[in-house]
Amino acid sequence: MNDTDADLVQTRILPVPPRLVWRCWTEPALLMRWFTPHPWKTTHAEVDLRPGGIFHTVMQGPEGQVMNEPPGCWLEVVPHSRLVWTDALLPGFRPRLNPFITAILTFEEVAEGTRYTARVMHKDAADRDRHAAMGFDQGWGAALDQLVGVARGLEA
């Protein structure tokens, strides 16, 4: 298996600048407004923006079901251009059983706004396929549309 065979990738040009995409990813109050595709909602977000710091969200479905996965941690933080987080490690780089993803997010300034790339790495093709079947393209895409809406509101 090639290193990238277990990855899912989404790249889009967003009509907002990288600094606003960054804010939407790194400020808990903003993250809660877009992170979970409707009709789900994010009811809690915790961000300690430093390598080893916590990244944690709690999501609630329309019938009250709750997704409260163990928190992950940031691996890399490059202001306004790159964020890397994983659920393979808990805050403080403590190992976690049964990890699912590591996400590399890049925000590149382009004339139209931001070239946004999310590369989501899985330990194997089976986990990649499971994530794809969960609706990765549709879910991450819908959330990204919501991020754009929140970011546009910040511009006003």
Steps between C-alpha positions, in 0.01 A plus 500: 500500500627845404524756785218706351267205430344541845430874456188695416562845356280800444630813326292810426545867430317695770392860434641623833857577612714245689494710821122449522519128420761480776275680749211265418721198575670636811242704694260267688199733473543517120581128466173413669306695237620299198686181593209255490279473190137599566269367638769390743664764717820543697414551866854525638838595356831521681816624329841540664689613192850362552669169422369255758204725579144373499264494203159373606146533372169354609227461239126450544259354248146615425352224721731585791766237431845613617843435346762571764818334379814523711690824441787517255802723491670745271825381345588810299378860510622744234294821530265568208641220284511151655339298778562133575298312760447137586277279707785247526630704792324658793606843623862505617586240231357214710430193281139403438358159421319459169589823320314588182648807328774755470399814310735738319329828416668756277381851418680658205425857396392526135343784301150360559551457877637177647603169349382270778625142514399243759702179483356244739731206561387163629702203623381282213271482197223338706478805729517728196212311340300509824549878521401542136186292561416721801469785249842666512459690172146616570547568873834678484377690193180614674696607807740693277205683340392593853854620581485732198171643625645567843819651352299730271315625807834591656588710195188716535 
